[in-house]
Amino acid sequence: MRPTLLLAGLLATVLRAAAVEPPPETVSLAGVIDFHAHSAPDTTGRSLNSFEVVRQARAAGMRAVVLKNHFVTTAALAQLAMQEIGGIEVFGGIVLNRSMGGINPEAVRRMVEVEGQRGKVVWLPTFDAENQVKFSKADRPFVSVVRDGQPVPALAEIFPLVATHDLILASGHSSAAEALVVFTAARAAGVKRLLATHVLADSTRATPEQMQRLAALGVMMEFTWLTHLPPPAGQGVPVADCARAISAVGAEHFLISSDLGQPNTPVHTDGLRAFITALKAEGIKDADLDLITRQNPARLLGLKP
Protein backbone atom coordinates (compact mmCIF):
# COMPACT_ATOMS: atom_id res chain seq x y z
CA MET A 1 0.00 0.00 0.00
CA ARG A 2 1.28 3.47 -0.82
CA PRO A 3 2.42 5.54 2.24
CA THR A 4 -0.18 8.24 1.59
CA LEU A 5 -2.98 5.67 1.60
CA LEU A 6 -1.59 4.06 4.75
CA LEU A 7 -1.50 7.42 6.55
CA ALA A 8 -5.02 8.25 5.39
CA GLY A 9 -6.25 4.93 6.72
CA LEU A 10 -4.54 5.50 10.07
CA LEU A 11 -6.09 8.97 10.37
CA ALA A 12 -9.54 7.61 9.58
CA THR A 13 -9.13 4.89 12.22
CA VAL A 14 -8.06 7.36 14.89
CA LEU A 15 -10.91 9.75 14.14
CA ARG A 16 -13.52 6.98 14.09
CA ALA A 17 -12.29 5.93 17.51
CA ALA A 18 -12.80 9.52 18.63
CA ALA A 19 -16.41 9.33 17.38
CA VAL A 20 -16.00 11.98 14.68
CA GLU A 21 -15.75 11.75 10.92
CA PRO A 22 -12.41 12.38 9.19
CA PRO A 23 -12.03 16.12 8.58
CA PRO A 24 -13.14 17.14 5.11
CA GLU A 25 -10.44 18.95 3.17
CA THR A 26 -12.96 21.74 2.68
CA VAL A 27 -12.57 22.73 6.36
CA SER A 28 -10.66 25.98 6.04
CA LEU A 29 -7.76 26.75 8.36
CA ALA A 30 -7.24 30.19 6.84
CA GLY A 31 -6.29 32.55 9.66
CA VAL A 32 -6.42 29.81 12.30
CA ILE A 33 -3.80 29.76 15.08
CA ASP A 34 -2.45 26.64 16.77
CA PHE A 35 -1.42 27.71 20.27
CA HIS A 36 0.04 24.37 21.35
CA ALA A 37 2.18 22.47 18.82
CA HIS A 38 4.81 19.87 19.75
CA SER A 39 7.56 19.00 17.28
CA ALA A 40 11.00 17.51 16.82
CA PRO A 41 13.77 17.76 17.82
CA ASP A 42 12.63 16.90 21.32
CA THR A 43 13.48 14.62 24.22
CA THR A 44 10.77 12.23 23.05
CA GLY A 45 9.65 11.05 19.62
CA ARG A 46 7.59 13.49 17.57
CA SER A 47 5.68 12.97 14.33
CA LEU A 48 7.05 16.04 12.53
CA ASN A 49 10.00 18.33 12.94
CA SER A 50 9.41 21.99 13.71
CA PHE A 51 9.93 23.21 10.15
CA GLU A 52 7.51 20.59 8.83
CA VAL A 53 4.86 21.76 11.31
CA VAL A 54 5.30 25.38 10.24
CA ARG A 55 5.35 24.55 6.52
CA GLN A 56 2.14 22.52 6.78
CA ALA A 57 0.48 25.32 8.74
CA ARG A 58 1.55 27.91 6.15
CA ALA A 59 0.32 25.71 3.31
CA ALA A 60 -3.06 25.48 5.02
CA GLY A 61 -3.26 29.28 5.25
CA MET A 62 -2.90 29.42 9.02
CA ARG A 63 -1.90 32.68 10.65
CA ALA A 64 0.37 31.48 13.44
CA VAL A 65 1.82 28.53 15.32
CA VAL A 66 3.12 28.44 18.89
CA LEU A 67 5.87 25.82 19.28
CA LYS A 68 5.99 24.20 22.70
CA ASN A 69 8.64 22.02 24.32
CA HIS A 70 8.37 20.83 27.91
CA PHE A 71 12.10 20.99 28.66
CA VAL A 72 13.84 23.60 26.48
CA THR A 73 12.86 27.08 25.34
CA THR A 74 11.50 27.39 21.80
CA ALA A 75 12.14 31.13 21.30
CA ALA A 76 15.22 30.59 19.11
CA LEU A 77 13.51 27.81 17.16
CA ALA A 78 10.56 30.08 16.42
CA GLN A 79 12.88 32.84 15.19
CA LEU A 80 14.75 30.38 12.97
CA ALA A 81 11.46 29.16 11.48
CA MET A 82 10.45 32.74 10.77
CA GLN A 83 13.74 33.33 8.95
CA GLU A 84 13.83 30.09 6.99
CA ILE A 85 10.15 29.66 6.09
CA GLY A 86 8.32 32.96 6.46
CA GLY A 87 4.76 33.72 5.45
CA ILE A 88 3.39 32.80 8.88
CA GLU A 89 3.87 33.99 12.45
CA VAL A 90 5.80 31.56 14.66
CA PHE A 91 6.11 31.98 18.41
CA GLY A 92 7.78 30.03 21.18
CA GLY A 93 8.10 30.16 24.91
CA ILE A 94 9.46 28.55 28.03
CA VAL A 95 8.04 25.92 30.37
CA LEU A 96 9.20 26.34 33.97
CA ASN A 97 10.00 22.69 34.55
CA ARG A 98 13.06 21.50 36.47
CA SER A 99 15.23 21.58 33.33
CA MET A 100 14.73 25.36 33.26
CA GLY A 101 15.41 25.70 36.98
CA GLY A 102 11.76 25.59 37.98
CA ILE A 103 10.29 28.99 38.84
CA ASN A 104 13.40 30.70 37.52
CA PRO A 105 13.20 34.43 36.66
CA GLU A 106 16.64 34.39 35.02
CA ALA A 107 15.50 31.78 32.50
CA VAL A 108 12.57 34.02 31.54
CA ARG A 109 14.88 37.05 31.22
CA ARG A 110 17.15 35.17 28.84
CA MET A 111 14.26 33.87 26.76
CA VAL A 112 13.04 37.43 26.26
CA GLU A 113 16.50 38.45 25.03
CA VAL A 114 16.68 35.80 22.29
CA GLU A 115 17.02 37.42 18.86
CA GLY A 116 13.69 38.11 17.23
CA GLN A 117 11.73 38.23 20.49
CA ARG A 118 9.61 35.28 19.41
CA GLY A 119 9.43 33.93 22.97
CA LYS A 120 5.90 34.89 23.94
CA VAL A 121 4.55 32.32 26.43
CA VAL A 122 5.67 31.46 29.96
CA TRP A 123 4.08 28.18 30.93
CA LEU A 124 4.05 27.20 34.58
CA PRO A 125 5.47 23.67 35.16
CA THR A 126 3.92 20.84 33.15
CA PHE A 127 5.33 17.34 33.68
CA ASP A 128 7.23 18.55 36.75
CA ALA A 129 4.25 20.39 38.24
CA GLU A 130 3.36 19.32 41.77
CA ASN A 131 -0.21 18.74 40.62
CA GLN A 132 0.87 16.53 37.70
CA VAL A 133 3.36 14.49 39.72
CA LYS A 134 0.81 13.83 42.46
CA PHE A 135 -1.96 13.11 39.93
CA SER A 136 0.31 10.56 38.25
CA LYS A 137 1.22 9.08 41.66
CA ALA A 138 4.88 9.43 40.72
CA ASP A 139 7.73 9.38 43.21
CA ARG A 140 10.01 12.14 41.98
CA PRO A 141 10.82 15.80 42.62
CA PHE A 142 8.29 18.42 41.57
CA VAL A 143 7.92 22.18 41.20
CA SER A 144 5.29 23.91 43.33
CA VAL A 145 3.41 27.02 42.26
CA VAL A 146 1.18 27.40 45.32
CA ARG A 147 2.07 26.88 48.96
CA ASP A 148 -0.25 27.47 51.92
CA GLY A 149 -2.84 28.96 49.60
CA GLN A 150 -0.48 31.57 48.13
CA PRO A 151 1.76 31.70 45.04
CA VAL A 152 5.30 30.54 45.85
CA PRO A 153 7.60 33.54 46.54
CA ALA A 154 9.63 33.07 43.34
CA LEU A 155 6.56 33.92 41.26
CA ALA A 156 6.67 37.45 42.66
CA GLU A 157 9.69 38.01 40.40
CA ILE A 158 8.15 36.22 37.42
CA PHE A 159 4.99 38.33 37.34
CA PRO A 160 6.73 41.70 36.68
CA LEU A 161 8.82 40.12 33.90
CA VAL A 162 5.70 38.80 32.21
CA ALA A 163 3.93 42.13 32.63
CA THR A 164 6.85 44.32 31.51
CA HIS A 165 7.48 42.31 28.35
CA ASP A 166 3.77 41.78 27.65
CA LEU A 167 4.13 37.99 27.72
CA ILE A 168 1.45 35.35 28.22
CA LEU A 169 1.39 33.47 31.52
CA ALA A 170 -0.06 29.98 31.04
CA SER A 171 -1.03 27.55 33.78
CA GLY A 172 0.81 24.49 32.43
CA HIS A 173 -0.25 21.40 34.37
CA SER A 174 -1.31 23.28 37.48
CA SER A 175 -4.70 22.36 38.87
CA ALA A 176 -7.57 24.73 38.19
CA ALA A 177 -7.57 25.71 41.87
CA GLU A 178 -3.85 26.53 41.71
CA ALA A 179 -4.34 28.46 38.47
CA LEU A 180 -6.96 30.64 40.11
CA VAL A 181 -4.60 31.49 42.98
CA VAL A 182 -1.69 32.28 40.65
CA PHE A 183 -3.73 34.18 38.09
CA THR A 184 -5.40 36.34 40.74
CA ALA A 185 -1.97 37.39 42.02
CA ALA A 186 -0.59 37.81 38.49
CA ARG A 187 -3.48 40.07 37.51
CA ALA A 188 -2.88 42.19 40.62
CA ALA A 189 0.80 42.46 39.59
CA GLY A 190 -0.15 43.82 36.16
CA VAL A 191 -0.09 40.71 33.98
CA LYS A 192 -2.58 41.22 31.15
CA ARG A 193 -2.38 37.97 29.16
CA LEU A 194 -3.42 34.78 30.95
CA LEU A 195 -4.10 31.30 29.55
CA ALA A 196 -5.53 28.28 31.36
CA THR A 197 -3.93 25.29 29.64
CA HIS A 198 -6.15 22.40 28.44
CA VAL A 199 -8.96 22.98 30.93
CA LEU A 200 -10.68 19.65 30.13
CA ALA A 201 -7.63 17.38 30.49
CA ASP A 202 -7.74 14.89 33.34
CA SER A 203 -5.10 16.43 35.60
CA THR A 204 -6.02 20.08 34.96
CA ARG A 205 -9.78 19.86 34.48
CA ALA A 206 -11.73 22.90 35.63
CA THR A 207 -15.24 22.64 37.00
CA PRO A 208 -17.97 24.82 35.47
CA GLU A 209 -17.75 27.11 38.50
CA GLN A 210 -13.97 27.39 38.14
CA MET A 211 -14.36 28.23 34.45
CA GLN A 212 -16.72 31.04 35.37
CA ARG A 213 -14.18 32.38 37.87
CA LEU A 214 -11.35 32.15 35.34
CA ALA A 215 -13.48 34.02 32.80
CA ALA A 216 -14.23 36.72 35.36
CA LEU A 217 -10.45 37.20 35.78
CA GLY A 218 -10.09 37.67 32.04
CA VAL A 219 -8.32 34.35 31.56
CA MET A 220 -8.44 32.69 28.15
CA MET A 221 -9.12 28.94 28.40
CA GLU A 222 -7.71 26.33 26.05
CA PHE A 223 -9.28 23.17 24.64
CA THR A 224 -6.84 20.75 22.98
CA TRP A 225 -7.66 18.08 20.40
CA LEU A 226 -5.31 15.60 22.06
CA THR A 227 -7.62 15.58 25.08
CA HIS A 228 -10.44 14.26 22.90
CA LEU A 229 -8.51 11.55 21.08
CA PRO A 230 -9.05 8.03 22.45
CA PRO A 231 -6.48 6.38 24.75
CA PRO A 232 -3.64 5.63 24.74
CA ALA A 233 -2.74 8.81 22.84
CA GLY A 234 -5.48 10.96 24.33
CA GLN A 235 -8.04 10.80 27.12
CA GLY A 236 -11.28 10.30 25.23
CA VAL A 237 -13.02 13.36 26.68
CA PRO A 238 -16.28 13.97 24.76
CA VAL A 239 -16.22 17.01 22.50
CA ALA A 240 -19.69 17.73 23.89
CA ASP A 241 -17.92 18.90 27.06
CA CYS A 242 -16.37 21.73 25.03
CA ALA A 243 -19.72 22.71 23.60
CA ARG A 244 -21.31 22.82 27.05
CA ALA A 245 -18.52 25.03 28.39
CA ILE A 246 -18.74 27.40 25.42
CA SER A 247 -22.50 27.67 25.86
CA ALA A 248 -22.26 28.26 29.62
CA VAL A 249 -19.30 30.65 29.74
CA GLY A 250 -19.20 32.24 26.28
CA ALA A 251 -17.03 31.63 23.23
CA GLU A 252 -15.08 34.83 23.87
CA HIS A 253 -13.27 33.06 26.71
CA PHE A 254 -11.90 30.03 24.80
CA LEU A 255 -9.44 28.99 22.13
CA ILE A 256 -8.63 25.62 20.60
CA SER A 257 -5.22 24.05 19.98
CA SER A 258 -3.98 20.76 18.62
CA ASP A 259 -1.46 19.74 21.36
CA LEU A 260 -0.33 17.24 18.73
CA GLY A 261 3.04 15.99 17.57
CA GLN A 262 2.96 12.58 19.28
CA PRO A 263 3.72 9.50 17.15
CA ASN A 264 0.60 7.74 15.83
CA THR A 265 -1.61 10.81 16.14
CA PRO A 266 -2.90 13.04 13.31
CA VAL A 267 -0.66 15.84 12.12
CA HIS A 268 -1.48 19.25 13.58
CA THR A 269 -3.47 20.58 10.63
CA ASP A 270 -5.60 17.43 10.36
CA GLY A 271 -6.20 17.54 14.10
CA LEU A 272 -7.43 21.12 13.91
CA ARG A 273 -9.73 20.29 10.99
CA ALA A 274 -11.13 17.35 12.94
CA PHE A 275 -11.65 19.52 16.02
CA ILE A 276 -13.55 22.14 14.03
CA THR A 277 -15.65 19.42 12.38
CA ALA A 278 -16.48 17.88 15.75
CA LEU A 279 -17.42 21.23 17.30
CA LYS A 280 -19.71 21.99 14.36
CA ALA A 281 -21.37 18.61 14.90
CA GLU A 282 -22.02 19.68 18.49
CA GLY A 283 -23.83 22.79 17.30
CA ILE A 284 -21.10 25.42 17.65
CA LYS A 285 -21.90 28.20 15.20
CA ASP A 286 -19.48 29.60 12.64
CA ALA A 287 -19.24 32.96 14.43
CA ASP A 288 -18.16 31.25 17.66
CA LEU A 289 -15.74 29.00 15.77
CA ASP A 290 -14.18 32.12 14.28
CA LEU A 291 -13.69 33.48 17.79
CA ILE A 292 -12.07 30.38 19.26
CA THR A 293 -9.88 29.50 16.28
CA ARG A 294 -8.83 32.95 15.02
CA GLN A 295 -9.84 36.04 16.95
CA ASN A 296 -9.23 34.94 20.55
CA PRO A 297 -5.76 33.44 20.02
CA ALA A 298 -4.75 36.43 17.87
CA ARG A 299 -5.86 38.81 20.61
CA LEU A 300 -3.96 36.82 23.24
CA LEU A 301 -0.79 36.95 21.12
CA GLY A 302 -1.22 40.67 20.55
CA LEU A 303 -1.68 40.30 16.80
CA LYS A 304 -3.66 42.90 14.93
CA PRO A 305 -7.22 41.94 13.83
Residue pairs with C-beta under 8 A, 6 or more apart in sequence:
1 9
10 264
11 22
11 266
11 270
12 22
14 229
14 230
14 233
14 264
14 265
14 266
15 21
15 22
15 23
15 266
15 274
16 22
17 229
17 230
18 228
18 229
18 230
18 234
18 236
18 274
18 278
19 238
19 239
20 239
20 274
20 277
20 278
20 281
21 277
22 274
23 270
23 273
23 274
23 276
23 277
24 273
24 277
25 273
27 273
27 276
27 277
28 61
29 57
29 60
29 61
29 62
29 269
29 272
29 273
30 60
30 61
30 62
31 61
31 62
31 63
31 293
31 294
32 60
32 61
32 62
32 63
32 272
32 293
32 294
33 62
33 63
33 64
33 65
33 66
33 255
33 293
33 294
33 297
33 298
33 301
34 57
34 62
34 64
34 65
34 66
34 257
34 258
34 268
34 272
35 66
35 195
35 222
35 255
35 257
35 297
35 300
36 66
36 68
36 197
36 198
36 222
36 224
36 257
36 258
36 259
37 53
37 57
37 65
37 66
37 67
37 68
37 257
37 258
37 259
37 260
37 261
37 268
38 46
38 67
38 68
38 69
38 259
38 260
38 261
38 262
39 46
39 48
39 49
39 50
39 52
39 53
39 67
39 261
40 46
40 48
40 49
40 50
40 261
41 49
41 50
42 69
42 261
43 70
43 71
45 262
45 263
46 261
46 262
46 263
47 260
47 261
47 262
47 263
47 264
47 265
47 267
48 56
48 261
48 267
48 268
50 67
50 74
50 77
50 81
51 81
51 84
51 85
53 65
53 67
53 261
53 267
53 268
54 65
54 81
54 85
54 88
54 90
55 85
56 267
56 268
56 269
57 65
57 88
57 268
57 269
58 85
58 87
58 88
60 269
62 88
62 269
63 88
63 89
63 294
63 298
63 303
64 88
64 89
64 90
64 91
64 297
64 298
64 301
64 303
65 88
65 89
65 90
65 91
65 268
66 90
66 91
66 92
66 93
66 120
66 121
66 257
66 301
67 74
67 77
67 78
67 81
67 90
67 91
67 92
68 74
68 92
68 93
68 95
68 121
68 123
69 77
69 95
70 95
70 97
70 126
70 127
71 95
71 97
71 99
71 100
72 99
72 100
73 92
73 93
73 94
73 100
73 107
73 110
73 111
73 114
73 119
74 92
74 93
74 94
74 119
75 92
75 93
75 94
75 111
75 114
75 116
75 117
75 118
75 119
76 92
76 114
76 115
76 116
76 118
77 92
78 90
78 91
78 92
78 116
78 118
78 119
79 90
79 92
79 114
79 115
79 116
79 118
81 90
82 89
82 90
82 116
82 118
83 116
89 301
89 303
90 118
91 118
91 119
91 120
91 121
91 301
92 118
92 119
92 120
92 121
93 111
93 119
93 120
93 121
93 122
93 123
93 167
93 168
93 170
94 100
94 107
94 108
94 111
94 119
94 121
94 122
94 123
95 123
95 124
95 125
95 126
95 172
96 102
96 103
96 104
96 107
96 108
96 122
96 123
96 124
96 125
96 143
96 158
96 172
97 125
97 126
97 127
97 128
97 143
98 125
98 128
98 141
98 143
100 107
101 107
102 125
102 128
102 143
102 154
103 125
103 143
103 145
103 152
103 154
103 155
103 158
104 154
105 154
105 157
105 158
105 161
108 122
108 158
108 161
108 162
108 167
109 161
111 119
111 122
112 119
112 161
112 165
112 167
119 167
120 167
120 168
120 301
121 167
121 168
121 170
121 195
122 158
122 161
122 162
122 167
122 168
122 169
122 170
123 170
123 171
123 172
123 197
124 145
124 169
124 170
124 171
124 172
124 173
124 174
124 182
125 132
125 142
125 143
125 145
125 172
125 173
125 174
126 132
126 172
126 173
126 197
127 173
128 141
128 142
128 143
129 142
129 143
129 145
129 172
129 173
129 174
130 142
130 143
130 144
130 145
131 173
131 174
131 175
131 178
131 203
131 204
132 142
132 173
132 203
133 140
133 141
133 142
134 142
135 202
135 203
136 203
144 152
145 151
145 152
145 155
145 174
145 178
145 182
146 152
146 174
146 178
146 181
146 182
149 181
150 181
150 185
151 181
151 182
151 185
151 186
155 182
155 185
155 186
156 189
158 169
159 169
159 185
159 186
159 189
159 190
159 191
160 189
160 190
161 167
162 168
162 169
162 186
162 191
162 193
163 189
163 190
163 191
163 192
166 192
166 193
166 302
167 193
168 193
168 194
168 195
168 300
168 301
169 182
169 183
169 186
169 191
169 193
169 194
169 195
170 194
170 195
170 196
170 197
171 178
171 179
171 182
171 183
171 195
171 196
171 197
171 204
172 197
173 197
173 203
173 204
174 182
174 204
175 203
175 204
176 196
176 199
176 204
176 205
176 206
176 207
176 210
176 214
177 210
179 196
179 204
179 206
179 214
179 219
180 210
180 213
180 214
180 217
183 194
183 196
183 214
183 217
183 219
184 217
186 194
187 194
187 217
187 218
193 220
193 300
193 302
194 217
194 218
194 219
194 220
195 219
195 220
195 221
195 222
195 300
196 204
196 206
196 214
196 219
196 220
196 221
196 222
197 204
197 222
198 204
198 222
198 223
198 224
198 226
198 227
198 257
198 259
199 205
199 206
199 211
199 214
199 221
199 222
199 223
199 245
200 206
200 223
200 227
200 237
200 241
200 242
200 245
201 224
201 227
201 235
201 237
202 235
202 237
206 214
206 221
208 245
208 248
208 249
211 221
211 245
211 248
211 249
211 253
212 248
212 249
214 221
214 253
215 221
215 249
215 250
215 253
219 253
220 253
220 254
220 255
220 296
220 297
220 300
221 245
221 249
221 253
221 254
221 255
222 254
222 255
222 256
222 257
223 242
223 245
223 254
223 255
223 256
223 257
223 275
223 292
224 256
224 257
224 258
224 259
225 234
225 256
225 257
225 258
225 259
225 260
225 266
225 271
225 272
225 274
225 275
226 233
226 234
226 235
226 258
226 259
226 260
226 262
226 265
226 271
227 234
227 235
227 237
227 259
228 234
228 235
228 236
228 237
228 238
228 239
228 242
228 275
228 278
229 235
229 236
229 265
230 236
233 262
233 264
233 265
234 265
239 275
239 278
239 279
239 281
239 282
240 282
242 254
242 256
242 279
242 282
242 284
243 279
243 282
243 283
243 284
245 254
246 254
246 284
246 288
246 292
251 284
251 287
251 288
251 291
251 292
251 296
252 291
252 296
253 296
254 291
254 292
254 296
255 292
255 293
255 296
255 297
255 300
256 272
256 275
256 276
256 279
256 292
256 293
258 268
258 271
258 272
258 275
260 266
260 267
260 268
260 271
261 268
265 271
266 274
272 293
276 289
276 293
279 289
280 289
295 305
298 304
298 305
